[in-house]
Amino acid sequence: MTEMQLIGESLRLMGIGMGIVFVFLLLLVALLRVMSWIALRLAPAEAAPPAAAVAVSETDDVVAVISAAVAHWRARHRPLR
């Protein structure tokens, strides 16, 4: 076989392989969508609890912890100038 024939054969095999993977992924997405649709039909999602259910003190504590974590990270990772 010549080099051009080898290159042509390799491109053909690459196209077949990529096509098989693409078709498999399309089938996977379609199957997941069908399964999701069936699951929602059999057991509809429950309504989420209202946002007001979270206590104000818990929210303040979470904000304080996040602020402290960000300040700590910024103190250790100063930008290079």
C-alpha positions in Angstrom: 0.0 0.0 0.0 1.2 3.5 -0.7 1.2 6.3 1.8 -1.9 7.9 0.2 -3.8 4.7 0.5 -2.8 4.3 4.1 -3.8 7.9 4.9 -7.1 7.3 3.1 -7.8 4.1 5.0 -6.9 5.8 8.3 -9.2 8.7 7.6 -12.0 6.2 6.7 -11.5 4.3 9.9 -11.4 7.5 11.9 -14.7 8.6 10.4 -16.3 5.3 11.1 -15.1 5.4 14.7 -16.2 9.0 15.3 -19.6 8.2 13.6 -20.2 5.2 15.9 -19.4 7.3 19.0 -21.6 10.2 17.8 -24.5 7.8 17.1 -24.0 6.2 20.5 -24.1 9.5 22.3 -27.2 10.6 20.4 -28.9 7.4 21.5 -27.8 7.9 25.0 -29.2 11.4 25.1 -32.5 10.2 23.6 -32.8 7.3 26.0 -32.1 9.6 29.0 -34.8 12.1 27.8 -37.3 9.3 27.4 -36.5 7.9 30.8 -36.8 11.3 32.4 -40.2 11.8 30.7 -41.4 8.4 32.0 -40.1 9.1 35.5 -41.9 12.5 35.6 -45.1 10.9 34.3 -45.0 8.1 36.9 -44.0 10.3 39.9 -44.3 14.0 39.4 -41.8 16.2 41.2 -42.9 17.5 44.5 -43.2 21.3 45.1 -40.1 22.9 46.6 -40.6 24.3 50.1 -41.0 28.0 50.3 -37.8 30.0 50.5 -39.0 31.7 53.7 -38.6 28.4 55.6 -34.9 29.1 56.1 -34.4 31.0 59.4 -32.8 34.4 59.2 -30.1 33.5 61.8 -29.0 30.5 59.7 -28.7 32.8 56.7 -26.6 35.3 58.6 -24.3 32.5 59.9 -23.8 31.2 56.4 -23.0 34.6 55.0 -20.5 35.2 57.9 -18.8 31.8 57.2 -18.5 32.5 53.5 -17.1 36.0 54.1 -14.5 34.6 56.4 -13.5 31.9 54.0 -13.2 34.4 51.1 -11.1 36.7 53.3 -8.8 33.9 54.3 -8.4 32.7 50.7 -7.6 36.3 49.5 -5.0 36.7 52.3 -3.2 33.5 51.3 -3.4 34.0 47.5 -2.3 37.5 46.8 -2.1 38.4 43.1 1.4 38.7 41.6 2.4 42.1 40.6 
